Amino acid sequence: MGDNSMSTGCDSPSAKQRPSALKAAKASTLVEQRQAYFSELDNPCVESSRAHLLVDILSIRILCVIAGGKGWEDMETYALSKQEWLKQFLALTNGIPCPDTFRCVFERINPEQFEQCFRGWIQALVATVGVQVIPIDGKSLKGSYDREQKQSALHVVSAQVL
């Protein structure tokens, strides 16, 4: 009756068999790749007033957006709540950036240059980790909101395996 052979949560049998040295090597490679790709990005901040590394600010922003954050305050809140974990791969030399720092950097950063660095890093990440990227697109169906029933609009999500 008590068959405990099923994996639980997100653990897969292959993930449990990986040696921790391999995980550490991959993590180290991923951190190096992130730093290498984003080092090509021009830092929009005045050099004399830089309190935080650009790669730290970018990393916190990316992670916060993935976690559902939207505003500058969300980025600070996210980083403060994950500070111990972030310290494992970010310098955070002067602690967590404040919302004004995030705003200042992202108002001045070159979006095309950021996109180029981000795409290069993601491609390297996919190659290093050995995963498949599946593009996902979503749309809300116009006019499907039901005011009387107070039900939100219908949403359609599609995924395409390349």
N, CA and C atoms as a LAMMPS dump frame, in Angstrom:
ITEM: TIMESTEP
0
ITEM: NUMBER OF ATOMS
486
ITEM: BOX BOUNDS ff ff ff
-5.0000000000000000e+02 5.0000000000000000e+02
-5.0000000000000000e+02 5.0000000000000000e+02
-5.0000000000000000e+02 5.0000000000000000e+02
ITEM: ATOMS id mol type element x y z
1 1 1 N 0.804 -1.197 0
2 1 2 C 0 0 0
3 1 3 C 0.841 1.253 0
4 2 1 N 1.877 1.307 0.762
5 2 2 C 2.681 2.517 0.884
6 2 3 C 3.822 2.556 -0.095
7 3 1 N 3.539 2.562 -1.394
8 3 2 C 4.579 2.607 -2.416
9 3 3 C 5.192 4.006 -2.446
10 4 1 N 6.406 4.137 -1.954
11 4 2 C 7.096 5.419 -1.908
12 4 3 C 8.053 5.601 -3.068
13 5 1 N 7.908 4.819 -4.13
14 5 2 C 8.843 4.907 -5.247
15 5 3 C 8.547 6.071 -6.176
16 6 1 N 7.361 6.688 -6.061
17 6 2 C 7.037 7.817 -6.917
18 6 3 C 7.823 9.04 -6.459
19 7 1 N 8.291 9.824 -7.433
20 7 2 C 8.972 11.058 -7.064
21 7 3 C 7.93 12.093 -6.684
22 8 1 N 8.308 13.008 -5.829
23 8 2 C 7.377 14.028 -5.378
24 8 3 C 7.855 15.391 -5.825
25 9 1 N 6.928 16.306 -5.938
26 9 2 C 7.277 17.668 -6.314
27 9 3 C 7.883 17.732 -7.696
28 10 1 N 8.924 18.542 -7.83
29 10 2 C 9.569 18.751 -9.123
30 10 3 C 10.771 17.846 -9.32
31 11 1 N 11.075 17.011 -8.356
32 11 2 C 12.231 16.135 -8.483
33 11 3 C 11.938 15.037 -9.493
34 12 1 N 12.881 14.833 -10.378
35 12 2 C 12.755 13.711 -11.291
36 12 3 C 13.82 12.695 -10.91
37 13 1 N 13.639 11.43 -11.25
38 13 2 C 14.648 10.433 -10.901
39 13 3 C 16.033 10.801 -11.428
40 14 1 N 16.106 11.37 -12.631
41 14 2 C 17.421 11.716 -13.174
42 14 3 C 18.065 12.853 -12.392
43 15 1 N 17.25 13.776 -11.867
44 15 2 C 17.797 14.883 -11.088
45 15 3 C 18.395 14.384 -9.783
46 16 1 N 17.809 13.356 -9.194
47 16 2 C 18.316 12.825 -7.935
48 16 3 C 19.631 12.073 -8.129
49 17 1 N 19.899 11.598 -9.328
50 17 2 C 21.085 10.813 -9.582
51 17 3 C 22.302 11.672 -9.939
52 18 1 N 22.106 12.949 -10.232
53 18 2 C 23.217 13.807 -10.619
54 18 3 C 24.124 14.068 -9.431
55 19 1 N 25.423 13.962 -9.648
56 19 2 C 26.352 14.301 -8.565
57 19 3 C 26.323 15.802 -8.286
58 20 1 N 26.506 16.164 -7.027
59 20 2 C 26.463 17.58 -6.664
60 20 3 C 27.605 18.36 -7.301
61 21 1 N 28.727 17.719 -7.576
62 21 2 C 29.841 18.404 -8.239
63 21 3 C 29.436 18.862 -9.626
64 22 1 N 28.648 18.048 -10.326
65 22 2 C 28.169 18.417 -11.651
66 22 3 C 27.23 19.611 -11.551
67 23 1 N 26.341 19.603 -10.568
68 23 2 C 25.436 20.723 -10.356
69 23 3 C 26.227 21.997 -10.064
70 24 1 N 27.233 21.894 -9.219
71 24 2 C 28.046 23.054 -8.865
72 24 3 C 28.798 23.585 -10.076
73 25 1 N 29.319 22.691 -10.9
74 25 2 C 30.039 23.105 -12.104
75 25 3 C 29.104 23.825 -13.06
76 26 1 N 27.896 23.288 -13.243
77 26 2 C 26.924 23.941 -14.122
78 26 3 C 26.52 25.297 -13.559
79 27 1 N 26.285 25.372 -12.265
80 27 2 C 25.902 26.643 -11.645
81 27 3 C 27.006 27.671 -11.824
82 28 1 N 28.243 27.259 -11.632
83 28 2 C 29.378 28.16 -11.809
84 28 3 C 29.468 28.648 -13.251
85 29 1 N 29.257 27.74 -14.191
86 29 2 C 29.282 28.095 -15.612
87 29 3 C 28.173 29.082 -15.933
88 30 1 N 26.99 28.865 -15.377
89 30 2 C 25.864 29.756 -15.633
90 30 3 C 26.133 31.167 -15.104
91 31 1 N 26.744 31.26 -13.93
92 31 2 C 27.076 32.564 -13.358
93 31 3 C 28.114 33.264 -14.233
94 32 1 N 29.125 32.535 -14.66
95 32 2 C 30.148 33.114 -15.534
96 32 3 C 29.559 33.583 -16.854
97 33 1 N 28.664 32.786 -17.432
98 33 2 C 28.028 33.169 -18.69
99 33 3 C 27.196 34.437 -18.517
100 34 1 N 26.458 34.511 -17.432
101 34 2 C 25.638 35.701 -17.177
102 34 3 C 26.516 36.936 -17.104
103 35 1 N 27.61 36.84 -16.362
104 35 2 C 28.513 37.976 -16.228
105 35 3 C 29.15 38.338 -17.568
106 36 1 N 29.53 37.334 -18.347
107 36 2 C 30.167 37.577 -19.636
108 36 3 C 29.211 38.268 -20.611
109 37 1 N 27.991 37.781 -20.716
110 37 2 C 27.044 38.372 -21.671
111 37 3 C 26.628 39.774 -21.273
112 38 1 N 26.362 40 -20.006
113 38 2 C 25.91 41.322 -19.594
114 38 3 C 27.054 42.311 -19.407
115 39 1 N 28.292 41.852 -19.397
116 39 2 C 29.419 42.782 -19.321
117 39 3 C 29.544 43.587 -20.615
118 40 1 N 28.94 43.091 -21.697
119 40 2 C 28.958 43.799 -22.974
120 40 3 C 27.97 44.969 -22.994
121 41 1 N 27.108 45.052 -22.013
122 41 2 C 26.087 46.089 -21.941
123 41 3 C 26.68 47.368 -21.353
124 42 1 N 26.429 48.494 -22.015
125 42 2 C 26.912 49.779 -21.511
126 42 3 C 26.169 50.14 -20.24
127 43 1 N 26.92 50.478 -19.191
128 43 2 C 26.315 50.875 -17.923
129 43 3 C 25.875 52.329 -18.042
130 44 1 N 24.57 52.611 -17.903
131 44 2 C 24.073 53.969 -18.095
132 44 3 C 24.304 54.892 -16.896
133 45 1 N 24.788 54.36 -15.797
134 45 2 C 24.968 55.157 -14.584
135 45 3 C 26.314 55.868 -14.585
136 46 1 N 26.353 57.02 -13.941
137 46 2 C 27.596 57.773 -13.791
138 46 3 C 28.547 56.952 -12.935
139 47 1 N 29.773 56.787 -13.419
140 47 2 C 30.721 55.883 -12.762
141 47 3 C 30.969 56.237 -11.297
142 48 1 N 31.046 57.523 -10.99
143 48 2 C 31.35 57.932 -9.616
144 48 3 C 30.206 57.651 -8.636
145 49 1 N 28.996 57.45 -9.163
146 49 2 C 27.858 57.213 -8.257
147 49 3 C 27.344 55.772 -8.296
148 50 1 N 28.11 54.86 -8.875
149 50 2 C 27.682 53.46 -8.962
150 50 3 C 27.884 52.76 -7.619
151 51 1 N 26.79 52.384 -6.994
152 51 2 C 26.862 51.677 -5.721
153 51 3 C 26.644 50.183 -5.896
154 52 1 N 26.083 49.785 -7.047
155 52 2 C 25.732 48.388 -7.293
156 52 3 C 26.256 47.96 -8.658
157 53 1 N 26.578 46.694 -8.766
158 53 2 C 27 46.165 -10.056
159 53 3 C 25.801 46.075 -10.992
160 54 1 N 26.014 46.441 -12.252
161 54 2 C 24.949 46.386 -13.239
162 54 3 C 24.405 44.97 -13.378
163 55 1 N 25.276 43.971 -13.368
164 55 2 C 24.825 42.585 -13.522
165 55 3 C 23.943 42.151 -12.345
166 56 1 N 24.186 42.681 -11.161
167 56 2 C 23.321 42.384 -10.01
168 56 3 C 21.932 42.995 -10.213
169 57 1 N 21.889 44.24 -10.669
170 57 2 C 20.617 44.926 -10.902
171 57 3 C 19.819 44.194 -11.981
172 58 1 N 20.491 43.824 -13.065
173 58 2 C 19.825 43.111 -14.159
174 58 3 C 19.306 41.753 -13.702
175 59 1 N 20.109 41.037 -12.937
176 59 2 C 19.721 39.706 -12.473
177 59 3 C 18.502 39.771 -11.566
178 60 1 N 18.488 40.724 -10.644
179 60 2 C 17.342 40.879 -9.749
180 60 3 C 16.1 41.223 -10.557
181 61 1 N 16.248 42.101 -11.54
182 61 2 C 15.094 42.489 -12.373
183 61 3 C 14.526 41.275 -13.111
184 62 1 N 15.395 40.497 -13.74
185 62 2 C 14.955 39.332 -14.509
186 62 3 C 14.24 38.337 -13.593
187 63 1 N 14.842 38.04 -12.445
188 63 2 C 14.227 37.082 -11.512
189 63 3 C 12.899 37.596 -10.968
190 64 1 N 12.835 38.875 -10.669
191 64 2 C 11.608 39.462 -10.139
192 64 3 C 10.485 39.401 -11.178
193 65 1 N 10.792 39.706 -12.421
194 65 2 C 9.778 39.657 -13.475
195 65 3 C 9.283 38.227 -13.665
196 66 1 N 10.195 37.261 -13.641
197 66 2 C 9.798 35.847 -13.745
198 66 3 C 8.856 35.471 -12.608
199 67 1 N 9.101 36.048 -11.426
200 67 2 C 8.275 35.753 -10.249
201 67 3 C 6.974 36.554 -10.223
202 68 1 N 6.748 37.402 -11.243
203 68 2 C 5.492 38.143 -11.336
204 68 3 C 5.577 39.591 -10.9
205 69 1 N 6.756 40.074 -10.553
206 69 2 C 6.921 41.464 -10.149
207 69 3 C 6.717 42.411 -11.316
208 70 1 N 6.221 43.601 -11.025
209 70 2 C 5.929 44.555 -12.089
210 70 3 C 6.628 45.898 -11.904
211 71 1 N 6.66 46.41 -10.699
212 71 2 C 7.188 47.759 -10.471
213 71 3 C 8.546 47.759 -9.801
214 72 1 N 9.085 48.959 -9.659
215 72 2 C 10.419 49.124 -9.057
216 72 3 C 10.412 48.669 -7.604
217 73 1 N 9.336 48.946 -6.887
218 73 2 C 9.245 48.529 -5.483
219 73 3 C 9.206 47.002 -5.373
220 74 1 N 8.564 46.355 -6.35
221 74 2 C 8.515 44.89 -6.364
222 74 3 C 9.922 44.302 -6.446
223 75 1 N 10.795 44.965 -7.194
224 75 2 C 12.163 44.452 -7.358
225 75 3 C 12.921 44.498 -6.043
226 76 1 N 12.776 45.598 -5.322
227 76 2 C 13.429 45.696 -4.019
228 76 3 C 12.835 44.671 -3.046
229 77 1 N 11.517 44.566 -3.014
230 77 2 C 10.847 43.619 -2.116
231 77 3 C 11.271 42.189 -2.426
232 78 1 N 11.301 41.846 -3.715
233 78 2 C 11.711 40.504 -4.119
234 78 3 C 13.145 40.237 -3.646
235 79 1 N 14.048 41.175 -3.937
236 79 2 C 15.46 40.973 -3.575
237 79 3 C 15.654 40.873 -2.066
238 80 1 N 14.941 41.675 -1.315
239 80 2 C 15.052 41.593 0.143
240 80 3 C 14.555 40.247 0.659
241 81 1 N 13.487 39.734 0.062
242 81 2 C 12.936 38.46 0.525
243 81 3 C 13.796 37.27 0.114
244 82 1 N 14.631 37.445 -0.894
245 82 2 C 15.485 36.36 -1.406
246 82 3 C 16.976 36.66 -1.202
247 83 1 N 17.295 37.586 -0.337
248 83 2 C 18.664 38.081 -0.202
249 83 3 C 19.688 36.982 0.092
250 84 1 N 19.395 36.086 0.996
251 84 2 C 20.357 35.025 1.323
252 84 3 C 20.639 34.146 0.114
253 85 1 N 19.611 33.812 -0.636
254 85 2 C 19.772 32.996 -1.845
255 85 3 C 20.536 33.778 -2.908
256 86 1 N 20.198 35.056 -3.106
257 86 2 C 20.857 35.879 -4.119
258 86 3 C 22.356 36.046 -3.845
259 87 1 N 22.732 36.066 -2.57
260 87 2 C 24.141 36.221 -2.198
261 87 3 C 24.999 35.069 -2.694
262 88 1 N 24.37 33.944 -3.049
263 88 2 C 25.129 32.797 -3.548
264 88 3 C 25.692 33.049 -4.942
265 89 1 N 25.086 33.965 -5.717
266 89 2 C 25.57 34.191 -7.078
267 89 3 C 25.622 35.66 -7.492
268 90 1 N 25.295 36.568 -6.59
269 90 2 C 25.428 37.996 -6.86
270 90 3 C 26.38 38.606 -5.835
271 91 1 N 27.072 39.663 -6.215
272 91 2 C 28.019 40.309 -5.303
273 91 3 C 27.284 41.082 -4.204
274 92 1 N 26.265 41.838 -4.587
275 92 2 C 25.494 42.661 -3.645
276 92 3 C 26.416 43.433 -2.698
277 93 1 N 27.43 44.058 -3.281
278 93 2 C 28.463 44.743 -2.491
279 93 3 C 27.905 45.816 -1.566
280 94 1 N 26.871 46.502 -1.974
281 94 2 C 26.258 47.53 -1.132
282 94 3 C 24.813 47.181 -0.796
283 95 1 N 24.551 45.898 -0.668
284 95 2 C 23.209 45.451 -0.322
285 95 3 C 22.272 45.429 -1.515
286 96 1 N 20.997 45.533 -1.23
287 96 2 C 19.953 45.477 -2.251
288 96 3 C 19.704 46.886 -2.788
289 97 1 N 19.663 47.029 -4.116
290 97 2 C 19.365 48.355 -4.694
291 97 3 C 17.957 48.819 -4.311
292 98 1 N 17.798 50.13 -4.183
293 98 2 C 16.486 50.694 -3.866
294 98 3 C 15.668 50.844 -5.15
295 99 1 N 14.37 51.055 -5.036
296 99 2 C 13.532 51.205 -6.228
297 99 3 C 14.015 52.301 -7.183
298 100 1 N 14.515 53.416 -6.64
299 100 2 C 15.008 54.5 -7.504
300 100 3 C 16.203 54.063 -8.335
301 101 1 N 17.031 53.183 -7.796
302 101 2 C 18.18 52.678 -8.553
303 101 3 C 17.709 51.837 -9.728
304 102 1 N 16.754 50.94 -9.487
305 102 2 C 16.208 50.137 -10.583
306 102 3 C 15.611 51.04 -11.658
307 103 1 N 14.81 52.019 -11.231
308 103 2 C 14.17 52.94 -12.168
309 103 3 C 15.209 53.69 -12.988
310 104 1 N 16.196 54.226 -12.323
311 104 2 C 17.234 55.007 -12.999
312 104 3 C 17.959 54.171 -14.054
313 105 1 N 18.347 52.958 -13.705
314 105 2 C 19.078 52.09 -14.634
315 105 3 C 18.212 51.741 -15.834
316 106 1 N 16.967 51.342 -15.595
317 106 2 C 16.134 50.868 -16.701
318 106 3 C 15.526 51.993 -17.531
319 107 1 N 15.52 53.213 -17.013
320 107 2 C 15.116 54.344 -17.845
321 107 3 C 16.232 54.717 -18.823
322 108 1 N 17.462 54.433 -18.452
323 108 2 C 18.614 54.875 -19.253
324 108 3 C 19.27 53.777 -20.087
325 109 1 N 18.953 52.547 -19.806
326 109 2 C 19.618 51.441 -20.49
327 109 3 C 19.176 51.384 -21.955
328 110 1 N 20.073 50.979 -22.834
329 110 2 C 19.763 50.838 -24.252
330 110 3 C 18.97 49.545 -24.437
331 111 1 N 17.674 49.618 -24.789
332 111 2 C 16.847 48.412 -24.851
333 111 3 C 17.305 47.406 -25.914
334 112 1 N 17.78 47.89 -27.055
335 112 2 C 18.244 46.973 -28.1
336 112 3 C 19.494 46.23 -27.656
337 113 1 N 20.392 46.953 -26.998
338 113 2 C 21.618 46.331 -26.498
339 113 3 C 21.301 45.32 -25.395
340 114 1 N 20.361 45.687 -24.509
341 114 2 C 19.941 44.76 -23.454
342 114 3 C 19.349 43.501 -24.062
343 115 1 N 18.471 43.658 -25.054
344 115 2 C 17.838 42.5 -25.686
345 115 3 C 18.888 41.585 -26.319
346 116 1 N 19.869 42.172 -26.976
347 116 2 C 20.928 41.373 -27.611
348 116 3 C 21.712 40.579 -26.563
349 117 1 N 22.084 41.211 -25.473
350 117 2 C 22.81 40.524 -24.395
351 117 3 C 21.942 39.436 -23.763
352 118 1 N 20.672 39.762 -23.516
353 118 2 C 19.758 38.821 -22.888
354 118 3 C 19.552 37.59 -23.769
355 119 1 N 19.316 37.808 -25.064
356 119 2 C 19.117 36.683 -25.986
357 119 3 C 20.358 35.785 -26.049
358 120 1 N 21.527 36.396 -26.121
359 120 2 C 22.77 35.618 -26.146
360 120 3 C 22.932 34.788 -24.888
361 121 1 N 22.621 35.393 -23.737
362 121 2 C 22.747 34.679 -22.464
363 121 3 C 21.756 33.522 -22.393
364 122 1 N 20.521 33.756 -22.814
365 122 2 C 19.51 32.699 -22.778
366 122 3 C 19.906 31.547 -23.703
367 123 1 N 20.428 31.851 -24.882
368 123 2 C 20.868 30.791 -25.799
369 123 3 C 21.995 29.97 -25.175
370 124 1 N 22.932 30.638 -24.516
371 124 2 C 24.021 29.926 -23.836
372 124 3 C 23.481 29.104 -22.666
373 125 1 N 22.521 29.654 -21.952
374 125 2 C 21.898 28.962 -20.828
375 125 3 C 21.214 27.681 -21.302
376 126 1 N 20.466 27.784 -22.379
377 126 2 C 19.762 26.622 -22.927
378 126 3 C 20.767 25.547 -23.353
379 127 1 N 21.857 25.96 -24.001
380 127 2 C 22.869 25.004 -24.447
381 127 3 C 23.579 24.343 -23.265
382 128 1 N 23.884 25.114 -22.233
383 128 2 C 24.595 24.589 -21.067
384 128 3 C 23.729 23.611 -20.274
385 129 1 N 22.485 23.987 -20.044
386 129 2 C 21.589 23.168 -19.239
387 129 3 C 21.036 22.004 -20.053
388 130 1 N 20.946 22.193 -21.363
389 130 2 C 20.449 21.127 -22.223
390 130 3 C 18.945 20.968 -22.167
391 131 1 N 18.237 22.093 -22.196
392 131 2 C 16.78 22.053 -22.167
393 131 3 C 16.219 22.507 -23.507
394 132 1 N 14.948 22.294 -23.674
395 132 2 C 14.272 22.724 -24.889
396 132 3 C 13.412 23.939 -24.561
397 133 1 N 13.466 24.947 -25.406
398 133 2 C 12.654 26.137 -25.221
399 133 3 C 11.333 25.934 -25.964
400 134 1 N 10.242 26.206 -25.273
401 134 2 C 8.917 26.097 -25.88
402 134 3 C 8.271 27.477 -25.822
403 135 1 N 8.115 28.122 -26.986
404 135 2 C 7.456 29.439 -26.995
405 135 3 C 5.995 29.32 -26.562
406 136 1 N 5.58 30.222 -25.701
407 136 2 C 4.209 30.236 -25.206
408 136 3 C 3.602 31.6 -25.52
409 137 1 N 2.369 31.602 -26.002
410 137 2 C 1.678 32.835 -26.333
411 137 3 C 0.297 32.789 -25.692
412 138 1 N -0.18 33.903 -25.212
413 138 2 C -1.493 33.944 -24.594
414 138 3 C -2.282 35.142 -25.061
415 139 1 N -3.58 34.987 -25.13
416 139 2 C -4.467 36.063 -25.548
417 139 3 C -5.736 36.012 -24.709
418 140 1 N -6.289 37.189 -24.445
419 140 2 C -7.599 37.287 -23.801
420 140 3 C -8.627 37.462 -24.901
421 141 1 N -9.715 36.72 -24.8
422 141 2 C -10.767 36.808 -25.808
423 141 3 C -11.625 38.035 -25.538
424 142 1 N -11.601 38.955 -26.483
425 142 2 C -12.318 40.215 -26.352
426 142 3 C -13.819 39.951 -26.216
427 143 1 N -14.452 40.651 -25.3
428 143 2 C -15.887 40.533 -25.122
429 143 3 C -16.329 39.32 -24.32
430 144 1 N -15.391 38.555 -23.77
431 144 2 C -15.777 37.35 -23.033
432 144 3 C -15.949 37.596 -21.533
433 145 1 N -15.696 38.811 -21.079
434 145 2 C -15.906 39.145 -19.673
435 145 3 C -17.401 39.202 -19.392
436 146 1 N -17.844 38.526 -18.36
437 146 2 C -19.257 38.495 -18.001
438 146 3 C -19.469 39.362 -16.766
439 147 1 N -19.97 40.585 -16.989
440 147 2 C -20.158 41.527 -15.887
441 147 3 C -21.193 41.039 -14.872
442 148 1 N -22.266 40.442 -15.364
443 148 2 C -23.332 39.982 -14.465
444 148 3 C -22.852 38.877 -13.533
445 149 1 N -22.056 37.957 -14.067
446 149 2 C -21.536 36.848 -13.269
447 149 3 C -20.213 37.201 -12.585
448 150 1 N -19.665 38.377 -12.91
449 150 2 C -18.37 38.829 -12.393
450 150 3 C -17.269 37.794 -12.667
451 151 1 N -17.299 37.263 -13.888
452 151 2 C -16.28 36.297 -14.313
453 151 3 C -15.308 36.987 -15.257
454 152 1 N -14.044 36.712 -15.069
455 152 2 C -13.02 37.352 -15.899
456 152 3 C -13.102 36.845 -17.33
457 153 1 N -12.401 37.528 -18.208
458 153 2 C -12.38 37.168 -19.623
459 153 3 C -11.769 35.784 -19.811
460 154 1 N -12.141 35.14 -20.898
461 154 2 C -11.557 33.84 -21.24
462 154 3 C -10.177 34.073 -21.834
463 155 1 N -9.278 33.156 -21.545
464 155 2 C -7.907 33.274 -22.03
465 155 3 C -7.547 32.027 -22.829
466 156 1 N -6.78 32.247 -23.878
467 156 2 C -6.295 31.14 -24.71
468 156 3 C -4.763 31.146 -24.627
469 157 1 N -4.214 29.998 -24.346
470 157 2 C -2.761 29.856 -24.281
471 157 3 C -2.348 28.803 -25.302
472 158 1 N -1.309 29.114 -26.056
473 158 2 C -0.802 28.126 -27.02
474 158 3 C 0.699 27.969 -26.813
475 159 1 N 1.159 26.759 -27.022
476 159 2 C 2.59 26.445 -26.916
477 159 3 C 2.99 25.672 -28.17
478 160 1 N 4.167 25.993 -28.664
479 160 2 C 4.636 25.344 -29.889
480 160 3 C 5.999 24.704 -29.633
481 161 1 N 6.064 23.401 -29.806
482 161 2 C 7.33 22.699 -29.654
483 161 3 C 8.092 22.861 -30.97
484 162 1 N 9.286 23.384 -30.855
485 162 2 C 10.099 23.619 -32.064
486 162 3 C 10.927 22.421 -32.424
